[in-house]
Amino acid sequence: MKTLMQINNSLFSEQGRSPKLAQRFVRARQSRNTDKRLIVRDLALNHPAPHLIADLFQALITYSAFPRH
């Protein structure tokens, strides 16, 4: 049996773009190879970066955070 390991590290957990893209890839692989074992690790969920959290990052990229002059 072959193993496929999906490692996620998105600040936005499953709502982020990269985990969604990775999940699409995994589903496509599993549909063709049903004998694979899947291991999923979410590093941001279990070990978030202490200096950057989702709320802070969202505030930094939100349009209203940058006033127009």
C-alpha positions as CSV (number, residue, x, y, z in Angstrom):
1,M,0.0,0.0,0.0
2,K,1.3,3.4,-1.0
3,T,1.0,6.4,1.3
4,L,0.1,10.0,0.3
5,M,0.9,12.7,2.9
6,Q,-0.8,16.0,2.7
7,I,0.8,18.8,4.8
8,N,-1.2,22.0,5.3
9,N,0.3,25.1,6.7
10,S,-2.3,27.8,6.0
11,L,-3.2,30.6,8.5
12,F,-6.8,30.2,7.4
13,S,-6.9,26.4,8.0
14,E,-9.3,24.7,5.6
15,Q,-10.6,28.0,4.4
16,G,-7.3,29.0,2.8
17,R,-6.6,28.6,-0.9
18,S,-3.7,26.3,-0.7
19,P,-5.4,23.6,1.4
20,K,-8.4,23.7,-1.0
21,L,-6.0,23.2,-3.9
22,A,-4.2,20.4,-2.1
23,Q,-7.5,18.7,-1.3
24,R,-8.5,18.8,-5.0
25,F,-5.2,17.2,-5.8
26,V,-5.7,14.5,-3.2
27,R,-9.2,13.7,-4.4
28,A,-8.0,13.4,-8.0
29,R,-5.2,11.0,-6.9
30,Q,-7.5,8.9,-4.7
31,S,-10.1,8.6,-7.5
32,R,-7.4,7.0,-9.7
33,N,-5.6,5.0,-7.0
34,T,-7.9,3.7,-4.4
35,D,-5.3,1.6,-2.6
36,K,-3.4,4.6,-1.2
37,R,-3.4,5.5,2.5
38,L,-3.8,9.2,3.2
39,I,-2.1,11.1,6.1
40,V,-3.1,14.7,6.7
41,R,-1.1,17.0,8.9
42,D,-2.1,20.6,9.6
43,L,0.9,22.4,11.0
44,A,-0.9,25.8,11.4
45,L,-3.6,24.1,13.5
46,N,-1.3,22.1,15.7
47,H,1.7,24.5,15.8
48,P,0.7,28.0,14.6
49,A,3.5,30.5,14.0
50,P,3.5,32.7,17.2
51,H,4.4,35.9,15.4
52,L,1.6,35.7,12.8
53,I,-2.0,34.7,13.4
54,A,-4.9,34.7,11.0
55,D,-6.7,37.7,12.6
56,L,-3.7,39.9,12.3
57,F,-2.9,38.8,8.8
58,Q,-6.5,39.4,7.7
59,A,-6.3,42.9,9.2
60,L,-3.1,43.6,7.3
61,I,-4.5,42.6,3.9
62,T,-8.0,44.0,4.4
63,Y,-8.7,47.0,2.1
64,S,-10.2,49.1,4.9
65,A,-6.9,48.7,6.8
66,F,-5.3,51.0,4.2
67,P,-6.9,54.5,4.2
68,R,-7.0,56.4,0.9
69,H,-5.5,59.8,0.8
